Amino acid sequence: MKHIIYLSLLLFSSALLSAQPKDSTKKARMETLKKLRRDLYVKKLSLTEDQAQKFFPVYDEFELKQREAKQAFRNKWGNKRPEDLTDKEAEEFLNDATKLRESELSLTKLYHDKLKPVIGAKKLLQLRSVQREVREELLSKAKELKGKRPPHPGPGGRNGHRPGGRNHPPPPPPDDF
């Protein structure tokens, strides 16, 4: 009986130890990407240290609120295909998409007012293109850090798509700005 308990404890502890490197590797990658994101914004917007200290809390809050609004839309409509919607649902989708756009616009106005005194109008104007550049560089770096392994086909077939059939992606949320 002691041997069984000892063996099960040994197996359990080895399972925990084998899981830790994956978690710590993922955490290290995330920290690397966060630092790179900050460095890219500072460099591309030519932010001083004082500007950066004031910019990131406000900008991160803005991004979080935008993400939350988009996520709420996706949670409601993400798994629905346009051709499967009734006329009433399609109308509701359009209304929700309009409300999302209005929400994004009001957030943009609010945070432009908050960011303008911090970084100035000219840098605020550059922010949209810098966002795209930073996103592209971060995606590239994330792929590099993860390794160049091909995506694992999940239960839905190649890259998560349904095998043998047409793929119907969910309707995308409206673009930001």
Residue, then its C-alpha position, 0 to 999 in steps of 0.5 A: m500500500k505504501h508503494i502505491i501511495y509513493l508511486s502516485l505521489l511521484l507521478f503527481s509531482s512529476a506531472l506538476l514539474s513538467a507543467q511548470p516550464k510550459d507556464s513559465t515559458k508562456k509567461a516569459r513570452m508574454e512579458t517579452l511582448k509587453k516590453l516590446r509593445r511599450d518600447l515600440y510605442v515609445k520609439k514610434l511616437s518619440l515619447t519622453e519618459d514622462q510622457a510614457q509614464k502618463f500615456f500607458p495607463v490612459y492608453d491601456e484603459f482605452e484599449l481595455k474598454q474597446r476590447e470589452a465592447k467588442q467582446a460583448f458583441r462577439n459573445k452575442w453574435g460570434n457563432k452566428r452566420p449571416e445566412d442563418l439569421t432571421d430578418k428580426e435577428a439581422e435587424e438586431f445584429l445591425n442595431d448592435a453593430t451600430k451601437l458598437r460603432e457609437s460606443e467606439l466613437s465615444l470612447t475614442k473622443l473621450y480618450h483623445d481628450k485624455l491623451k491630447p494633453v499628455i502626448g500632444a495633438k500631432k502624436l495623437l494623430q500618428l497613434r492610429s498608424v502606429q497602432r497598426e505597425v505595433r500590432e504587426e510587429l508584435l504578431s511577427k515577434a509572437k510567432e518567432l517566440k512561439g517557434k515556427r511550428p505549423p498550427h495544430p489542427g483541432p477537432g474542426g479539421r485543418n486550422g480549426h475549419r470544418p473539413g470538407g465543407r464551406n467555412h462560414p466565419p462569424p460576422p466580424p465586429p466593425d473595425d475600430f475608428 
